[in-house]
Amino acid sequence: MIQQFLETSRQKWTRVFVALVALFLGSLLLNISLGSVAIGFTDLMSFLFSGTTNNSGWDLILKTFRLPKAITAILVGSALGISGLQMQTLFRNPLAGPYILGISSGAGLGVAIAIFLGFYLGGFLELSGIGRSWLLVVAAGAGSLGVLLVVSLAATRLKDSVTLLIIGLMFGAASGALVSILQFFSQAENIQAYVIWSFGSLGSLSWTELHVFIPIILIGLASSILLSKPLNTLLLGENYAISLGLNLKKTRLLIIINTAVLAGTVTAFCGPIAFFGVTLPHLTRMLFNTSNHLFLTPLVIVFGAALMLIFDTIAQLPGMEATLPINAVTALFGAPFVIYILLRKKNLNYSFKS
Amino acid sequence: MPRLIFYISLISTLVMLGSCRPKSKENTGKYVGDLEVKYAKKFNISEAGLTVSEPWPGATQSITYPIKNDPHRIVVTSTTHLPYLEMLGLEDRLVGFPSTQYISSEKIRKLVEDGKITDLGPDGNMNLELLIALQPDVVFAFDMGRESSTLDKIEEAGIPVVYNADYLEASALGRAEWVKFFGVYFQKEQKADSIFNHIADRYDSLKALASSVSKKPTLFSGVMYGDIWFLPGGKNWAAEFYQDAGGEYLWAGDSSTGWLEISFESVFDKAQLADFWIGTSTFNTMQELVGQDARYGEFDAYKNDQVFSYNKRISPSGGYDFFESGYARPDIVLADLISVLHPELMPGYETYYFQKLP
């Protein structure tokens, strides 16, 4: 009986994963083939298989722009989805997301300080031979790391996870206030630079930055798979989990560090991409009808990558010179979709039942 | 008590008389009628005074400012107002300015250092108490869209505010012609007229010189913020210069006067082979450009070392003189651009604002 159940279940999940991987590959191809500049499909194929389109300009566009952007989109989609999933389970709160602990606020504060003091810092970096692009990455990374340190310190002392939520909120409020003070005293160009950073972007990473970005995110995603089992236990409730022998404080700390590394790295390189991380776990749970993290984690990784690729394709407005900010697109197309599925499913209770 | 009322009415009568006087003096303005506004579209000079037809973007009503008795204590709110004052020799009448650290003009910086000009705090959030305490005769301001309650407060305090719409002019000479606006206001119209005529004549002869070239080099402009490239629209102030300097701006066909926000790959596709890259925002060296984004190095203009920017004159605090005085001196900007695009036409010319990125 059980044997038979497991057998059908395995067949079902194999089909789901094959379909998802196909969706992922399709959206990857779509993402690379569409953009402001029209590059024919045959040219794209010849680029993929022989490495050149016989048009050096197009080669460069594909190699230095579209491929890095696609890789960024894949990793950002997976990373934000995973950190959203982990936070929602940890706090047993459907509204939690990657930034619930104040990670993006910390990063934003770091970036604001860097931009508004940029003239001095820029000169310093020039002397040390580091490019200016790393200025924002380092600033945002330092900001998220600072928040991470404080939150983990709190996590080792507190018994109650919800208190962490409030600490995260306080971080958001305080750094928001500091940012507005900085903005008040700075010039229009700097405010513009900050606002543009806060829109988020996937296309600003070049290969040099990807060399750092890819390994960090991959390590984060791999550890998230290892954390799936404790996450399942947490779904039962913290007290129940403890009675099952889970070391709550240690697990909580590991989850927080994992999320902070993923969301913090994404924010450092691409700016805050807010909406995606909250909605993707919901979408995945509803579409695939599971709350088992052993399945959810890989599903979120693949589905998040595919969805982010699709959103990025829309943001590029194929055939037009202009582009849309990625943040606007994810919210604009993601929100109605979630509402639609919610109305069909009628409730959210499924999420936190085991 | 009646005595107090008497004093009040006497004072107010005197004040009114005082403010009326310039109106009667307008009639003696023999010169005003002769002064013609040729290029500027946003202001006009008439017997009634100076009329600003669009004081802020989208304004439906014009404002006419009577020409007063030579104001001696003035406050301006934009660095672009400073060169007009300096050209007319009026800089010593400045008593206040917001964010003085961004001033490029050496003469005016000296006045700030000597304490003659008070810093009024951040631009857009001026310290009103400081400003009112300075008791200026007039404040020259600009308003991006009728949103500044600060300016209303200044007017409430009885200090006249003159809206300056020079930044709304679409043409380079139209913008430079605003020197006449200040000239008339300070009754130095003849000086303003001769300054402007000199600039316009030089601009026209340079433009004629550049129009003789047979080959127009292609050029593009701007840099990326995030993954979006900002470059001037085809009818933008900058685009006009590129055309007049004998260059082929690759987005000249565009019809917008503002800025274009387009993706990296569109820019790259169009501009990869362009001869020149002119105007790189706050990037002052080639190293800084590729340090920000290695893909900048793939442009031919970068590989052939043909990247120029307006960073030859930067104030100690990082203000670009180009954005301060460049608007008032289109002749120098054009001469610079011609010498960049066609050095053979300007032998021995030393550029003023522009330089090749080191």
Contacts between the chains, C-beta under 8 A, distances in Angstrom:
chain1	res1	chain2	res2	distance
A	35	B	263	7.1
A	35	B	265	5.4
A	36	B	262	7.0
A	36	B	263	4.6
A	36	B	265	5.3
A	36	B	266	4.0
A	36	B	269	7.6
A	37	B	265	5.0
A	37	B	266	6.1
A	37	B	268	7.9
A	37	B	269	4.3
A	57	B	268	7.0
A	57	B	269	6.1
A	57	B	272	5.0
A	57	B	273	7.8
A	58	B	269	8.0
A	60	B	268	6.9
A	60	B	272	7.3
A	60	B	298	5.4
A	61	B	265	4.7
A	61	B	268	5.9
A	61	B	269	6.6
A	64	B	294	7.7
A	64	B	295	4.9
A	64	B	298	6.5
A	65	B	264	5.6
A	65	B	265	5.2
A	65	B	268	7.1
A	65	B	295	6.9
A	66	B	265	7.2
A	69	B	227	7.5
A	119	B	317	7.8
A	119	B	318	4.9
A	122	B	288	7.9
A	125	B	291	8.0
A	126	B	285	7.7
A	126	B	287	7.3
A	126	B	288	6.7
A	126	B	291	7.9
A	130	B	291	7.3
A	131	B	288	7.8
A	131	B	290	7.3
A	131	B	291	2.8
A	131	B	292	6.1
A	132	B	283	8.0
A	132	B	288	5.9
A	132	B	291	5.1
A	132	B	292	4.6
A	133	B	291	6.7
A	133	B	292	4.9
A	133	B	293	6.2
A	184	B	122	6.7
A	184	B	125	6.3
A	185	B	122	5.4
A	186	B	122	7.6
A	187	B	99	7.3
A	187	B	102	7.2
A	187	B	123	6.9
A	188	B	123	7.5
A	188	B	124	7.6
A	189	B	282	7.6
A	192	B	225	7.7
A	193	B	225	6.5
A	196	B	225	4.6
A	196	B	226	5.1
A	196	B	228	7.4
A	197	B	226	6.7
A	199	B	226	6.6
A	200	B	226	7.8
A	201	B	226	3.7
A	201	B	227	4.2
A	201	B	228	7.2
A	202	B	227	6.8
A	203	B	226	7.6
A	203	B	227	3.0
A	203	B	263	7.3
A	203	B	264	6.3
A	204	B	224	7.1
A	204	B	226	5.2
A	204	B	227	4.5
A	204	B	293	7.2
A	206	B	293	5.7
A	206	B	294	4.7
A	206	B	295	5.7
A	207	B	294	7.1
A	208	B	294	5.9
A	271	B	226	7.1
A	316	B	263	6.5
A	321	B	260	7.3
A	321	B	262	4.1
A	321	B	263	6.8
A	321	B	266	4.4
A	322	B	260	7.8
A	322	B	261	6.1
A	322	B	262	5.7
A	322	B	263	7.4
A	323	B	227	7.4
A	323	B	228	6.1
A	323	B	261	7.5
A	323	B	262	7.1
A	323	B	263	4.5
